[in-house]
């Protein structure tokens, strides 16, 4: 890396050593103490104020280093170049990247054939260059200059210009050694037109990071670009969704506002350009003074009604510190392989925000996608009640920022989750006013009133609907119960998600409904993922069975089942069970071909065991009745009255206990049948013989 300065090679070496110390500590997680102490002595001997200030900043920050700090360093790369979270005031002559060439369109190159240092232009206002499609960035620059100035954005040191922009969850440093812009023969420059050359440095830093050195800009929007420049939180809202009071409240609270036209303007709109952003310089009563960044000397005055009819979007950037006293942020990574397995928020990155105070507390959150090569990535955020599995409010877009403002009642909490369509890093910014408002990564294992289990349908299991009785019992089944000392009844929410487009039905039965004839959910129906049953009233301390039934005979898909009790003191237990063989350990199966109307099947039991008997027809409908006796005696262990049709359901006997003996299963058919076949399946705790 080559970055000469007028101070000479020795001082340059010290700046290089400081850069290496940053890298060693934050990236490699180590620091050579002897080397560091030697560096401190050399800096003291040199005596340069900027170098001393930069060393003090490094030393102070490393002593307070936490997870967020290290994450910000580990995510410092964009397009292969390094942008560390260092303030320009502490950057001095630090250089983190080799110089690189900008890319221009053929028209730009032919008109501006020379390179020169950026200089001040002889103008009174900031204007967009007509050959650069960056109206949103220039609007943002006009806004930033008006409310913040340059002190926190740019610092010029000899031949190294330092610029701060906000991206990847932090204020980051862009170092520009030997800054140059393209210039024509009359010394007009291809850059933002401004009386202060620092505007051109900001523009160049922006193009380096956000456009990968490409001056053939594809555009952005002013809300996002204003955040990049000054870190104020962005809002992008369609104008037909807000009223004047909404806009005025933000404006009077110190926000900066811009407007964007649609890709097609109204035929009567001859004043505005399509797909173009405009700065709102002032609002008086209900009149807006609007500035076109291409001709910023000539403001337009429009009424609120005209603004709503002529513009499509309103961009608002506001400083939450004017409204909230406390700021926190959390960094995380969204991984599609992990977090995108199911169409359910339960496997998404989620955060528990609790209000431990005695009053309601308002919270404002923003999720910021880190910069990536993938553009227009859609993402969604939502707030979930801690007592339910359904969202209370939800927002989604493809601009890289999601925001929500909501109130948490006293002594309550809310869960906020994030979803993206691609793998990326993300930052949660949270603003609030009470120290009693806490935020932490949500862990479902910490909630005893929630149970989650994962399973799958596979081609080998060949599940099917109730109409295919031999395969119905291969559908995934689960047993759950809810323990609660406060009530004999409570509501539960049941949610099943799966990663296919197959239709699934959710069925819930009492565990003692051994024939699964009386579902406790009314009007079950097939649905695409997810399938939800909310506020299902159940008895506590009672076992239930959930069946996740698919309409397909052959399916290969993973699934996730979640059950949440609407009482935070309840304890939900959930485990896998099987319908087939009654969920018992040992399985016996026998094919029968009846000749008369009475069949006997001996069952040899060698030790006490539970037995579950299922009979179904494999060749067509018929009606049967079953019972079980001890040997050939008249003592019946199980007796079932009435004939049951096997046209669409199996015949299931109640589960029963048996002592060591030879039992006899009696199968009676209502009529004699030929060319019919029956299958008997018996599940048991211990081995038996048929």
Secondary structure per residue as TSV (DSSP state, phi and psi in degrees):
chain	resnum	aa	ss	phi	psi
A	1	X	-	360.0	132.3
A	2	X	-	-115.7	118.0
A	3	X	-	-148.2	78.7
A	4	X	-	-72.2	146.6
A	5	X	-	-134.2	161.8
A	6	X	T	-72.9	-12.9
A	7	X	T	-74.6	-17.6
A	8	X	-	105.6	173.0
A	9	X	H	-67.8	-36.7
A	10	X	H	-62.9	-45.6
A	11	X	H	-67.2	-36.3
A	12	X	H	-59.6	-40.2
A	13	X	H	-61.7	-37.5
A	14	X	H	-65.5	-40.1
A	15	X	H	-64.6	-37.2
A	16	X	H	-64.9	-38.7
A	17	X	H	-64.6	-39.9
A	18	X	H	-63.4	-41.5
A	19	X	H	-59.6	-41.7
A	20	X	H	-66.0	-35.0
A	21	X	H	-65.9	-43.0
A	22	X	H	-56.1	-49.5
A	23	X	H	-63.5	-43.4
A	24	X	H	-62.8	-43.8
A	25	X	H	-73.5	-48.9
A	26	X	H	-85.6	-34.8
A	27	X	T	-93.5	-46.3
A	28	X	S	-90.7	-6.8
A	29	X	-	59.1	42.7
A	30	X	-	-153.1	160.0
A	31	X	-	-150.8	120.0
A	32	X	-	-75.5	107.4
A	33	X	H	-64.5	-38.5
A	34	X	H	-64.4	-44.1
A	35	X	H	-63.6	-38.6
A	36	X	H	-65.8	-44.2
A	37	X	H	-65.0	-36.1
A	38	X	H	-65.1	-40.8
A	39	X	H	-63.4	-41.2
A	40	X	H	-59.9	-43.7
A	41	X	H	-63.0	-42.1
A	42	X	H	-65.5	-37.0
A	43	X	H	-66.6	-41.4
A	44	X	H	-61.9	-41.5
A	45	X	H	-65.6	-36.3
A	46	X	H	-67.7	-44.2
A	47	X	-	78.5	6.8
A	48	X	-	-71.0	127.9
A	49	X	H	-61.1	-44.2
A	50	X	H	-62.9	-40.9
A	51	X	H	-66.5	-41.2
A	52	X	H	-64.5	-43.7
A	53	X	H	-61.2	-41.5
A	54	X	H	-66.3	-39.0
A	55	X	H	-65.3	-44.4
A	56	X	H	-61.3	-41.8
A	57	X	H	-62.4	-43.2
A	58	X	H	-62.3	-46.2
A	59	X	H	-64.9	-41.8
A	60	X	H	-65.3	-42.1
A	61	X	H	-70.7	-38.5
A	62	X	H	-66.8	-29.5
A	63	X	H	-72.5	-21.0
A	64	X	T	-110.8	19.7
A	65	X	-	-65.8	128.3
A	66	X	-	-124.6	-176.0
A	67	X	H	-56.7	-45.9
A	68	X	H	-58.3	-41.7
A	69	X	H	-63.1	-45.3
A	70	X	H	-68.6	-36.8
A	71	X	H	-61.8	-39.9
A	72	X	H	-64.6	-32.4
A	73	X	H	-76.3	-37.9
A	74	X	H	-70.4	-16.5
A	75	X	T	-110.4	33.2
A	76	X	-	-81.2	-9.0
A	77	X	E	-94.0	135.6
A	78	X	E	-134.0	125.4
A	79	X	T	53.4	36.2
A	80	X	T	80.4	-0.4
A	81	X	E	-108.6	153.9
A	82	X	E	-98.2	131.4
A	83	X	-	-134.3	88.0
A	84	X	-	-74.1	157.9
A	85	X	S	-81.5	72.5
A	86	X	-	-123.6	134.9
A	87	X	-	-73.1	144.4
A	88	X	G	-58.7	-30.1
A	89	X	G	-67.9	-20.4
A	90	X	G	-109.7	9.9
A	91	X	T	-91.5	-31.7
A	92	X	T	53.3	-121.2
A	93	X	T	-107.5	22.0
A	94	X	-	-62.1	130.4
A	95	X	-	-121.9	129.2
A	96	X	-	-111.4	-10.6
A	97	X	S	-142.8	152.4
A	98	X	-	-71.0	151.3
A	99	X	-	-59.9	147.1
A	100	X	-	-135.7	155.3
A	101	X	-	-88.6	141.1
A	102	X	-	-81.3	155.8
A	103	X	B	-106.3	139.9
A	104	X	-	-131.6	161.3
A	105	X	-	-76.5	158.6
A	106	X	H	-55.9	-38.1
A	107	X	H	-65.8	-38.8
A	108	X	H	-65.7	-42.1
A	109	X	H	-66.5	-39.7
A	110	X	H	-69.8	-30.8
A	111	X	H	-86.2	-26.9
A	112	X	-	-128.2	88.8
A	113	X	-	-95.1	4.2
A	114	X	E	-123.4	164.7
A	115	X	E	-116.5	140.5
A	116	X	E	-155.6	161.1
A	117	X	-	-66.9	144.7
A	118	X	-	-64.4	138.3
A	119	X	-	-131.2	166.2
A	120	X	-	-70.6	142.1
A	121	X	-	-98.0	153.5
A	122	X	S	-86.2	71.6
A	123	X	-	-138.7	166.1
A	124	X	S	-100.2	-21.6
A	125	X	S	-131.0	165.3
A	126	X	-	-83.7	132.8
A	127	X	B	-133.2	150.1
A	128	X	-	-74.7	138.4
A	129	X	-	-73.5	133.4
A	130	X	T	-65.0	-16.9
A	131	X	T	-98.0	6.5
A	132	X	S	-122.6	121.0
A	133	X	-	-85.9	72.0
A	134	X	-	-135.8	48.9
A	135	X	H	-59.0	-37.6
A	136	X	H	-66.5	-39.3
A	137	X	H	-67.5	-39.3
A	138	X	H	-69.6	-39.8
A	139	X	H	-57.2	-42.5
A	140	X	H	-64.5	-39.2
A	141	X	H	-64.5	-41.4
A	142	X	H	-61.6	-44.5
A	143	X	H	-61.9	-46.4
A	144	X	H	-62.7	-43.5
A	145	X	H	-61.9	-35.6
A	146	X	H	-71.5	-35.1
A	147	X	H	-106.9	-20.5
A	148	X	T	-126.2	-25.9
A	149	X	-	72.8	-157.7
A	150	X	S	-110.5	-9.7
A	151	X	T	-54.9	-38.9
A	152	X	T	-96.7	3.8
A	153	X	T	-111.6	-38.9
A	154	X	E	-134.6	141.2
A	155	X	E	-141.4	126.3
A	156	X	E	-104.2	121.8
A	157	X	E	-130.0	107.1
A	158	X	T	52.8	-121.0
A	159	X	T	-98.2	11.6
A	160	X	E	-118.2	119.2
A	161	X	E	-102.2	130.2
A	162	X	E	-111.4	132.7
A	163	X	E	-129.7	138.9
A	164	X	E	-103.4	131.5
A	165	X	E	-129.2	158.3
A	166	X	E	-102.6	116.1
A	167	X	E	-164.3	164.9
A	168	X	T	51.2	40.8
A	169	X	T	76.6	11.5
A	170	X	E	-157.9	166.8
A	171	X	E	-82.8	119.3
A	172	X	E	-119.4	157.2
A	173	X	E	-98.4	128.6
A	174	X	E	-115.7	114.8
A	175	X	E	-95.6	131.2
A	176	X	E	-122.8	92.8
A	177	X	E	-77.9	136.5
A	178	X	T	53.7	58.6
A	179	X	-	-60.1	131.9
A	180	X	-	-140.4	146.6
A	181	X	E	-128.4	163.2
A	182	X	E	-78.0	148.5
A	183	X	E	-145.2	147.6
A	184	X	-	-95.8	-174.3
A	185	X	T	-69.2	-18.8
A	186	X	T	-95.8	9.5
A	187	X	-	69.2	19.2
A	188	X	-	-80.6	137.9
A	189	X	B	-107.5	146.6
A	190	X	S	-84.2	83.9
A	191	X	S	-168.3	175.9
A	192	X	-	-56.4	139.8
A	193	X	B	-91.2	115.5
A	194	X	-	-154.8	152.5
A	195	X	S	-78.9	-4.4
A	196	X	S	-125.2	117.7
A	197	X	T	-62.0	-18.7
A	198	X	H	-64.6	-27.4
A	199	X	H	-59.5	-34.6
A	200	X	H	-72.1	-32.6
A	201	X	H	-65.9	-43.1
A	202	X	H	-62.1	-44.3
A	203	X	H	-60.8	-42.8
A	204	X	H	-66.0	-41.4
A	205	X	H	-62.0	-40.3
A	206	X	H	-62.1	-46.8
A	207	X	H	-65.6	-33.2
A	208	X	H	-62.3	-48.2
A	209	X	H	-83.0	-52.8
A	210	X	H	-82.5	-24.7
A	211	X	S	-117.9	9.1
A	212	X	T	53.7	50.8
A	213	X	T	67.4	21.8
A	214	X	B	-110.0	116.9
A	215	X	S	-83.1	-1.5
A	216	X	S	-85.3	72.8
A	217	X	-	-68.7	140.3
A	218	X	-	-95.1	-2.3
A	219	X	-	83.9	164.7
A	220	X	-	-143.6	-137.3
A	221	X	-	-143.8	153.3
A	222	X	H	-64.0	-33.4
A	223	X	H	-62.3	-46.5
A	224	X	H	-67.8	-42.8
A	225	X	H	-67.1	-35.2
A	226	X	H	-65.2	-38.3
A	227	X	H	-60.4	-42.8
A	228	X	H	-58.0	-35.5
A	229	X	H	-83.8	-42.4
A	230	X	H	-126.8	-3.8
A	231	X	-	80.1	10.0
A	232	X	-	-78.4	140.3
A	233	X	E	-66.4	136.8
A	234	X	E	-93.2	146.7
A	235	X	E	-130.8	133.7
A	236	X	E	-126.0	116.1
A	237	X	E	-134.6	140.2
A	238	X	E	-71.7	137.2
A	239	X	G	-63.8	-28.5
A	240	X	G	-77.4	1.1
A	241	X	G	-100.9	-4.8
A	242	X	-	-129.3	160.7
A	243	X	-	-111.9	177.2
A	244	X	H	-64.7	-35.7
A	245	X	H	-60.9	-39.0
A	246	X	H	-58.6	-47.8
A	247	X	H	-68.4	-44.3
A	248	X	H	-62.7	-38.4
A	249	X	H	-60.7	-42.4
A	250	X	H	-68.7	-42.3
A	251	X	H	-62.3	-44.6
A	252	X	H	-71.4	-18.1
A	253	X	T	-87.1	7.0
A	254	X	T	98.0	5.7
A	255	X	-	-72.1	155.2
A	256	X	E	-102.6	142.2
A	257	X	E	-130.1	139.8
A	258	X	E	-136.5	168.4
A	259	X	E	-132.2	149.5
A	260	X	E	-129.3	136.5
A	261	X	-	-86.0	167.4
A	262	X	-	-82.8	171.7
A	263	X	S	-65.8	-20.2
A	264	X	S	-133.5	125.9
A	265	X	-	-88.6	157.8
A	266	X	-	-60.6	148.7
A	267	X	T	-58.5	-31.8
A	268	X	T	-80.7	-9.4
A	269	X	-	-89.5	92.3
A	270	X	-	-100.3	0.4
A	271	X	S	-90.3	-35.8
A	272	X	S	-102.8	156.9
A	273	X	-	-95.4	149.3
A	274	X	T	-79.3	150.7
A	275	X	T	50.7	49.6
A	276	X	-	-136.9	144.1
A	277	X	E	-103.3	147.9
A	278	X	E	-131.2	145.5
A	279	X	E	-91.0	135.7
A	280	X	E	-91.6	110.2
A	281	X	E	-85.6	-25.5
A	282	X	E	-163.8	158.3
A	283	X	E	-129.8	120.4
A	284	X	E	-123.8	120.0
A	285	X	T	55.1	-116.9
A	286	X	T	-115.2	24.8
A	287	X	E	-109.6	136.0
A	288	X	E	-108.8	127.5
A	289	X	E	-93.0	119.2
A	290	X	E	-121.6	138.2
A	291	X	E	-119.1	127.6
A	292	X	E	-84.4	122.3
A	293	X	G	-63.3	-18.9
A	294	X	G	-77.0	-30.5
A	295	X	G	-135.8	62.3
A	296	X	T	-67.7	-9.4
A	297	X	T	-76.0	-14.6
A	298	X	S	-118.9	87.1
A	299	X	-	-69.8	154.5
A	300	X	E	-110.7	138.8
A	301	X	E	-111.0	122.6
A	302	X	E	-130.9	147.6
A	303	X	E	-76.4	165.8
A	304	X	H	-60.1	-41.4
A	305	X	H	-61.1	-40.6
A	306	X	H	-66.7	-39.1
A	307	X	H	-60.3	-45.3
A	308	X	H	-64.6	-34.2
A	309	X	H	-83.4	-26.2
A	310	X	H	-100.8	-17.9
A	311	X	-	-116.0	157.8
A	312	X	S	-101.2	-45.0
A	313	X	E	-124.2	150.2
A	314	X	E	-117.3	131.6
A	315	X	E	-108.2	126.4
A	316	X	E	-125.9	130.7
A	317	X	E	-122.8	126.7
A	318	X	E	-135.1	152.4
A	319	X	-	-94.4	104.5
A	320	X	G	-60.0	-19.0
A	321	X	G	-66.4	-15.8
A	322	X	G	-76.8	-15.2
A	323	X	T	-123.2	-22.8
A	324	X	-	-126.9	141.2
A	325	X	S	-88.9	-24.4
A	326	X	E	-121.1	134.8
A	327	X	E	-126.6	133.6
A	328	X	E	-136.1	153.3
A	329	X	E	-142.4	149.0
A	330	X	E	-131.5	132.5
A	331	X	E	-101.1	147.4
A	332	X	E	-157.1	171.3
A	333	X	E	-120.8	130.5
A	334	X	E	-96.0	120.9
A	335	X	-	-115.6	117.3
A	336	X	H	-61.0	-34.5
A	337	X	H	-64.4	-34.8
A	338	X	H	-91.9	-49.9
A	339	X	H	-89.8	-8.7
A	340	X	T	-108.4	16.7
A	341	X	S	-68.3	-32.7
A	342	X	S	-133.6	154.5
A	343	X	S	-83.4	63.6
A	344	X	S	-149.3	142.7
A	345	X	G	-72.8	-12.4
A	346	X	G	-68.0	-21.4
A	347	X	G	-110.5	18.6
A	348	X	S	-93.2	159.8
A	349	X	E	-60.3	123.7
A	350	X	E	-135.0	152.6
A	351	X	E	-131.9	134.0
A	352	X	E	-94.1	115.6
A	353	X	E	-110.3	113.5
A	354	X	E	-113.5	144.4
A	355	X	E	-110.4	102.7
A	356	X	-	-94.4	10.6
A	357	X	S	-90.3	178.6
A	358	X	S	-97.7	7.8
A	359	X	S	-130.4	158.7
A	360	X	-	-64.3	144.0
A	361	X	E	-128.7	132.8
A	362	X	E	-89.7	140.8
A	363	X	E	-130.9	138.0
A	364	X	E	-121.1	126.5
A	365	X	E	-126.6	148.4
A	366	X	E	-135.1	129.1
A	367	X	E	-100.2	123.9
A	368	X	E	-110.5	118.0
A	369	X	E	-71.9	137.2
A	370	X	-	-75.3	155.8
A	371	X	-	-65.8	134.1
A	372	X	-	-144.9	172.0
A	373	X	S	-75.8	-16.2
A	374	X	-	-84.8	125.1
A	375	X	-	-101.2	156.8
A	376	X	S	55.1	43.9
A	377	X	-	-76.5	124.7
A	378	X	-	-79.8	141.2
A	379	X	E	-146.5	161.2
A	380	X	E	-138.7	140.8
A	381	X	E	-128.2	153.4
A	382	X	E	-155.6	157.3
A	383	X	E	-106.3	133.2
A	384	X	E	-121.5	136.7
A	385	X	E	-67.7	141.3
A	386	X	T	-72.3	-10.3
A	387	X	T	-102.7	-4.6
A	388	X	-	-133.4	171.7
A	389	X	S	-104.5	4.9
A	390	X	S	-105.8	153.3
A	391	X	E	-81.4	145.6
A	392	X	E	-92.9	-35.6
A	393	X	E	-150.6	152.0
A	394	X	E	-148.2	146.6
A	395	X	E	-145.7	142.5
A	396	X	E	-148.8	149.4
A	397	X	E	-164.4	-173.6
A	398	X	S	-126.5	29.4
A	399	X	S	-102.1	-0.5
A	400	X	S	92.7	-2.8
A	401	X	E	-134.0	134.4
A	402	X	E	-125.4	138.3
A	403	X	E	-136.3	148.1
A	404	X	E	-146.4	141.0
A	405	X	E	-126.4	128.0
A	406	X	E	-152.8	165.6
A	407	X	E	-112.9	133.5
A	408	X	E	-104.5	121.1
A	409	X	-	-60.4	160.0
A	410	X	T	-57.7	138.8
A	411	X	T	59.2	30.1
A	412	X	E	-127.9	174.2
A	413	X	E	-144.3	163.0
A	414	X	E	-135.0	151.1
A	415	X	E	-107.2	131.5
A	416	X	E	-115.7	129.6
A	417	X	E	-123.3	161.9
A	418	X	E	-128.1	139.1
A	419	X	E	-133.1	141.2
A	420	X	E	-135.7	157.8
A	421	X	S	-89.7	-0.5
A	422	X	S	-145.1	161.9
A	423	X	-	-75.1	130.6
A	424	X	E	-164.1	167.1
A	425	X	E	-89.7	152.4
A	426	X	E	-148.8	155.1
A	427	X	E	-127.6	132.2
A	428	X	E	-96.9	117.6
A	429	X	E	-100.2	129.0
A	430	X	E	-130.2	134.0
A	431	X	E	-124.4	136.3
A	432	X	E	-159.8	178.7
A	433	X	S	-119.2	-5.2
A	434	X	-	-122.8	135.3
A	435	X	T	-66.1	-17.3
A	436	X	T	-81.4	-1.7
A	437	X	E	-91.1	119.0
A	438	X	E	-118.4	148.4
A	439	X	E	-130.9	139.1
A	440	X	E	-153.2	159.1
A	441	X	E	-64.2	128.6
A	442	X	-	-78.2	133.9
A	443	X	-	-124.3	114.5
A	444	X	G	-61.7	-24.1
A	445	X	G	-68.9	-15.5
A	446	X	G	-85.5	-4.8
A	447	X	-	-107.2	105.5
A	448	X	T	-71.0	-20.5
A	449	X	T	-87.1	11.2
A	450	X	E	-130.1	133.1
A	451	X	E	-129.2	135.5
A	452	X	E	-129.4	139.2
A	453	X	E	-143.2	146.2
A	454	X	E	-116.6	147.1
A	455	X	E	-155.7	-162.8
A	456	X	E	-160.1	156.1
A	457	X	E	-98.0	140.0
A	458	X	-	-131.4	157.0
A	459	X	T	-57.7	-32.1
A	460	X	T	-65.9	-31.2
A	461	X	T	-76.9	-22.1
A	462	X	-	42.9	61.9
A	463	X	-	-72.3	177.7
A	464	X	-	-172.7	178.3
A	465	X	-	-79.6	176.2
A	466	X	T	-61.0	-20.5
A	467	X	T	-72.5	-13.0
A	468	X	S	-115.0	77.2
A	469	X	H	-56.3	-37.2
A	470	X	H	-64.9	-28.5
A	471	X	H	-101.0	-16.7
A	472	X	H	-55.2	-37.5
A	473	X	T	-79.0	1.7
A	474	X	T	-95.7	-3.8
A	475	X	S	-64.1	146.2
A	476	X	E	-57.9	132.6
A	477	X	E	-132.3	148.0
A	478	X	E	-140.2	145.2
A	479	X	E	-109.8	134.7
A	480	X	E	-140.7	157.4
A	481	X	E	-148.8	158.1
A	482	X	E	-123.7	121.2
A	483	X	E	-97.6	131.1
A	484	X	-	-156.9	128.2
A	485	X	S	-87.6	-7.8
A	486	X	S	-91.6	-17.5
A	487	X	-	-157.1	151.8
A	488	X	S	-87.0	-14.9
A	489	X	E	-138.5	149.8
A	490	X	E	-160.3	170.2
A	491	X	E	-98.7	142.7
A	492	X	E	-125.9	151.8
A	493	X	E	-109.2	131.8
A	494	X	E	-120.4	130.5
A	495	X	E	-136.0	129.8
A	496	X	E	-124.7	131.8
A	497	X	E	-125.1	151.3
A	498	X	E	-149.8	158.4
A	499	X	S	-101.9	49.9
A	500	X	S	-150.4	175.0
A	501	X	S	-99.9	15.9
A	502	X	-	-72.2	151.1
A	503	X	-	-85.1	139.6
A	504	X	E	-135.3	148.1
A	505	X	E	-121.8	141.7
A	506	X	E	-104.3	123.3
A	507	X	E	-121.8	139.9
A	508	X	E	-129.2	130.3
A	509	X	E	-132.4	156.7
A	510	X	E	-65.2	143.3
A	511	X	T	-62.8	-27.4
A	512	X	T	-86.2	1.2
A	513	X	-	-82.9	75.4
A	514	X	T	-67.8	-17.7
A	515	X	T	-99.2	1.6
A	516	X	-	51.1	54.7
A	517	X	-	-107.3	-14.9
A	518	X	-	-126.3	77.4
A	519	X	-	-63.7	141.8
A	520	X	S	-90.5	-3.2
A	521	X	S	-100.8	124.3
A	522	X	S	-76.2	145.9
A	523	X	S	49.3	60.6
A	524	X	-	-64.7	144.0
A	525	X	-	-147.0	152.5
A	526	X	-	-72.9	145.5
A	527	X	B	-149.2	163.9
A	528	X	S	-84.3	164.8
A	529	X	S	-67.8	146.8
A	530	X	-	-87.2	162.7
A	531	X	E	-108.6	125.8
A	532	X	E	-125.2	139.2
A	533	X	E	-125.8	108.3
A	534	X	E	-102.1	144.1
A	535	X	E	54.5	56.7
A	536	X	E	-87.6	119.9
A	537	X	E	-80.9	124.7
A	538	X	E	-132.6	166.1
A	539	X	E	-88.7	140.4
A	540	X	T	-76.2	159.0
A	541	X	T	55.5	35.4
A	542	X	-	-133.5	138.6
A	543	X	-	-86.1	139.6
A	544	X	E	-131.2	159.7
A	545	X	E	-121.7	131.3
A	546	X	E	-108.1	127.7
A	547	X	E	-113.7	124.9
A	548	X	E	-100.6	94.5
A	549	X	E	-100.2	131.7
A	550	X	E	-103.6	155.5
A	551	X	S	-86.8	-4.9
A	552	X	-	-97.8	142.9
A	553	X	S	-79.1	-23.8
A	554	X	S	-136.5	119.9
A	555	X	-	-149.8	143.8
A	556	X	-	-129.1	102.2
A	557	X	E	-156.3	144.0
A	558	X	E	-85.5	154.3
A	559	X	E	-142.1	159.6
A	560	X	E	-136.6	127.0
A	561	X	E	-113.4	132.7
A	562	X	E	-130.2	137.5
A	563	X	E	-130.1	126.5
A	564	X	E	-128.6	127.0
A	565	X	E	-84.4	140.1
A	566	X	S	-85.2	31.8
A	567	X	S	-134.7	116.8
A	568	X	T	-67.2	-15.0
A	569	X	T	-94.8	0.6
A	570	X	-	-80.1	158.6
A	571	X	E	-123.8	118.0
A	572	X	E	-99.9	128.1
A	573	X	E	-111.8	133.2
A	574	X	E	-141.4	131.8
A	575	X	E	-147.7	158.5
A	576	X	E	-72.6	138.2
A	577	X	E	-135.7	178.0
A	578	X	-	-129.5	140.4
A	579	X	S	-76.6	-40.7
A	580	X	G	-66.9	135.0
A	581	X	G	61.2	22.0
A	582	X	G	65.1	14.8
A	583	X	G	75.3	11.5
A	584	X	-	-86.4	164.2
A	585	X	S	-72.0	-44.7
A	586	X	E	-102.3	144.2
A	587	X	E	-125.3	131.7
A	588	X	E	-129.8	141.2
A	589	X	E	-140.7	140.9
A	590	X	E	-145.5	134.0
A	591	X	E	-91.3	135.3
A	592	X	E	-126.0	144.2
A	593	X	-	-126.8	89.5
A	594	X	-	-66.9	143.0
A	595	X	S	-106.8	-48.0
A	596	X	S	-94.6	-149.1
A	597	X	S	-114.4	16.1
A	598	X	E	-143.4	122.9
A	599	X	E	-117.4	145.0
A	600	X	E	-121.1	131.2
A	601	X	E	-125.3	108.4
A	602	X	E	-70.0	140.7
A	603	X	E	-127.5	115.4
A	604	X	E	-96.5	116.8
A	605	X	E	-109.4	122.6
A	606	X	S	-99.6	-15.5
A	607	X	S	-153.4	159.1
A	608	X	-	-56.0	135.8
A	609	X	E	-157.6	158.9
A	610	X	E	-88.1	147.6
A	611	X	E	-129.9	140.8
A	612	X	E	-130.2	118.6
A	613	X	E	-113.3	128.4
A	614	X	E	-127.4	135.4
A	615	X	E	-127.1	131.4
A	616	X	E	-142.8	157.6
A	617	X	E	-94.0	138.4
A	618	X	S	-110.1	-0.6
A	619	X	S	-125.7	-1.9
A	620	X	S	149.7	173.3
A	621	X	-	-72.4	144.5
A	622	X	-	-163.6	166.3
A	623	X	E	-113.4	133.4
A	624	X	E	-136.1	165.3
A	625	X	E	-139.2	141.7
A	626	X	E	-129.7	152.9
A	627	X	E	-152.3	168.0
A	628	X	E	-128.2	129.1
A	629	X	E	-120.0	166.8
A	630	X	E	-89.4	116.7
A	631	X	T	51.6	-135.8
A	632	X	T	-98.5	10.3
A	633	X	S	-73.6	175.9
A	634	X	S	-90.0	-0.9
A	635	X	-	-73.5	117.8
A	636	X	E	-100.6	125.1
A	637	X	E	-80.6	-37.1
A	638	X	E	-136.8	129.4
A	639	X	E	-132.3	130.1
A	640	X	-	-123.5	125.7
A	641	X	-	-92.1	142.2
A	642	X	S	88.0	149.8
A	643	X	-	-86.7	142.5
A	644	X	E	-121.3	136.0
A	645	X	E	-76.5	138.0
A	646	X	-	-103.4	23.7
A	647	X	S	-73.8	-30.0
A	648	X	S	-140.6	1.2
A	649	X	S	-138.5	149.0
A	650	X	-	-75.6	165.1
A	651	X	E	-98.6	120.0
A	652	X	E	-120.2	128.4
A	653	X	-	-89.3	149.9
A	654	X	-	-58.4	142.9
A	655	X	-	-63.2	138.1
A	656	X	E	-142.6	163.7
A	657	X	E	-100.7	145.4
A	658	X	E	-137.9	141.5
A	659	X	-	-90.1	168.0
A	660	X	S	-57.2	120.6
A	661	X	E	179.9	178.7
A	662	X	E	-105.0	117.5
A	663	X	E	-98.9	159.3
A	664	X	E	-125.9	120.0
A	665	X	E	-89.6	120.3
A	666	X	E	-103.3	127.4
A	667	X	E	-119.3	116.2
A	668	X	E	-107.2	132.3
A	669	X	E	-104.7	139.9
A	670	X	S	-61.0	-34.7
A	671	X	S	-136.3	155.9
A	672	X	-	-69.4	139.8
A	673	X	-	-132.8	141.1
A	674	X	S	-114.7	155.4
A	675	X	S	59.2	30.7
A	676	X	-	-112.9	153.7
A	677	X	-	-133.2	140.6
A	678	X	E	-120.8	149.9
A	679	X	E	-121.5	131.4
A	680	X	E	-110.5	126.6
A	681	X	E	-121.3	129.5
A	682	X	E	-127.3	123.2
A	683	X	E	-100.8	147.6
A	684	X	E	-150.7	160.6
A	685	X	S	-74.8	-34.5
A	686	X	S	-128.4	167.8
A	687	X	-	-65.9	138.7
A	688	X	E	-130.7	174.7
A	689	X	E	-129.1	142.6
A	690	X	-	-107.6	360.0
